[in-house]
């Protein structure tokens, strides 16, 4: 705009100069009518020229304003799209389930309180017991594995549209939202073991202390829905402990950044491993790397990020507690898709390596600094021996190429490999960025969630 105003002033100044010169010539040449006519003609041309310049400038100014309006509107539209995209990335199925469960519970509470007789203790105890049951059951390895297994059997066929399979995986992968939603809804009833015991006693004593026949009361207890819900809650809790064993392990600490632990027993792809030093407290879950369920061992990669993983590195154990029945993680859903790309950074290799080792239609991208020295030859040899060169890309960020454009690398590999889906395991910040870019470019991608 400033440039346009400067050009306008220049044109006007030039026109004024021409006009003044013409008037001076008129005064000097008044003796002849021909000279006067010539001066008048020149003056008229000057006025016409000035008008044309002004019209042109006004037109240019109008066009510039119109262009600025279009640019401003596009900026506002892009801003709305950006905020909408950020919201969609944030509003995951996990949060959707959580909000849905809390809303349903709040509606039930209000309907009970606003009923003709108001709420009773038994009305609330049934709702609380049901919430506790769902919150605990949905965290049980047996329950989750069963749900995942049934889903894969029903929907892994290529006849099921990819969009349907994608949404099913998204819902089941974020099923922890049910746990959080039900836990919040049960409020202070769900306080560890004490809450469970108190709820069980409440259900039983509520019948036994009644003034009616004690035998009839016992029958009422047995027939009560809450009683059986509590039995199932106890079963879910105890079943996760029956396979706990203390096993011999071998640790490889090639650096102070990570520890690779060799654990007995082979695993199918997509399963994770829980370990503990004491058995009764501080259990941690890690991705598992194995050649298959018939292998004699599997590996876990523990990045040094806290006291527990730090002690694994500095004070390497020879025995650890683990649970023989393993929980399923995101890579377990690789069976739902025909071809895919698994991309990870650093210790995320523990979660996705088995998928690429055991499934020949999956491509691995592993990104990190000084990978050989950080994770050691034991792990590197396994990856290089079991995954062919045409199905893996190991990118050392300390190498000559430096850090890659992760999304560009992911996007190109997704297209070249003709993949149906992408699995991404990375840091929270990178995970958010990749999820956002993938959604913007309509690439079906599932990223890490910190819900263990």
Secondary structure, DSSP 8 states (H G I E B T S, - for coil): -HHHHHHHHHHHHHHHHHHHHHHHHHHHTTT-HHHHHHHHHHHHHHHHHHHHHHHHHHHHHHHHHHHHHHHHHHHHHHHHHHHHHHHHHHS-HHHHHHHHHHHHHHHHHHHHHTSTT---HHHHHHHHHHHHHHHHHTT-HHHHHHHHHHHHHHH-STTS-HHHHHHHHHHHHTTHHHHHHHHHHTGGG--HHHHHHHHHHHHHHHHHTSSS-HHHHHHHHHH-HHHHHHHHHHHHHHHTTTTEEEEEEEEE-SSSSEEEEEEES---TTBEEEEESSSSS--EEEEEE-S-TTSSEEEEEEE--SHHHHHHHHS--SEEEEESS--B-GGGGGGG-SSEEEEEEGGGHHHHHHHHHH-TTEEEEEEESSHHHHHHHHHHHHHHHHS-GGGEEEEETTSTT-S--HHHHHHHHHHHTT-SEEEEE--HHHHHHHHHHHHHTT--EE------
